[in-house]
Amino acid sequence: MFDEILGLPAHPLIIHFAVVLTPLLVAVSAVYAVVPRWRTYVSWAVVLLSLAGPAAVFAARQSGESLRAARFATADGQLAARITTHQSFANPLLLSVIGLAVAALLLVYATHPARDSIGRDRFGRPASLVLSGLTVVLAAVAGYYVFRAGDSGARAVWS
């Protein structure tokens, strides 16, 4: 399923979704957490990116494994080392993006007022502050891993 798209290796095509959607998720969820007055404007983007971002990273990881098995199974030396380095960032990136997506979705839910309470957070201000802090930390972690995965992938291809 993740091998080819129209006869081309799927990984170089799929990674562009992860490379675009993950930094957008990082930026929008951090803005949502830090700037409360913008929440009504960016909440829809947080929700959509929280669903699409992890899916894109998962597809990129799966297509990368397929590409390695199909074309680089016998690679050795420096190329194999660069591919292994690149591949080592796949799981941490996926886990951090899933964690960010869950935290961001919980934050949106917690800060969206319930019908019976006007202008108040669902679980109270302390819970919203904790979720905001967690979202910012996970955004930084996901941002770090998407950079490292992309950089190591570019170095594997172009070095």
URMO-V772841 format. One record per backbone hydrogen bond with DSSP energy under -1.0 kcal/mol. CO is the residue of the C=O (numbers start at 1). NH is the residue of the N-H. Records with the same first field share a line. If there is no record, write none. Layout:
CO=NH, NH
//
This chain:
3=10
5=8
8=5
10=14
11=15
14=17, 18
15=19
16=20
17=21
18=22
20=24
21=25
22=26
23=27
24=28
25=29
26=30
27=31
28=32
29=33
30=34
31=35
35=38
36=39
38=41, 42
39=43
42=46
43=47
44=48
45=49
46=50
47=51
48=52
49=53
52=56
53=57
54=58
55=59
56=60
57=61
58=62
59=63
60=64
61=65
62=66
63=67
64=68
65=69
66=70
67=71
68=72
72=75
77=81
78=82
79=83
80=84
81=85
82=86
83=87
84=88
86=89
87=90
89=93
90=94
91=95
92=96
93=97
94=98
95=99
96=100
97=101
98=102
99=103
100=104
101=105
102=106
103=107
104=108
105=109
106=110
107=111
108=112
110=122
114=117
124=128
125=129
126=130
127=131
128=132
129=133
130=134
131=135
132=136
133=137
134=138
135=139
136=140
137=141
138=142
139=143
140=144
141=145
142=146
143=147
144=148
145=149
146=150
147=151
148=152
149=153
150=154
151=155
152=156
153=157
154=158
155=159
//
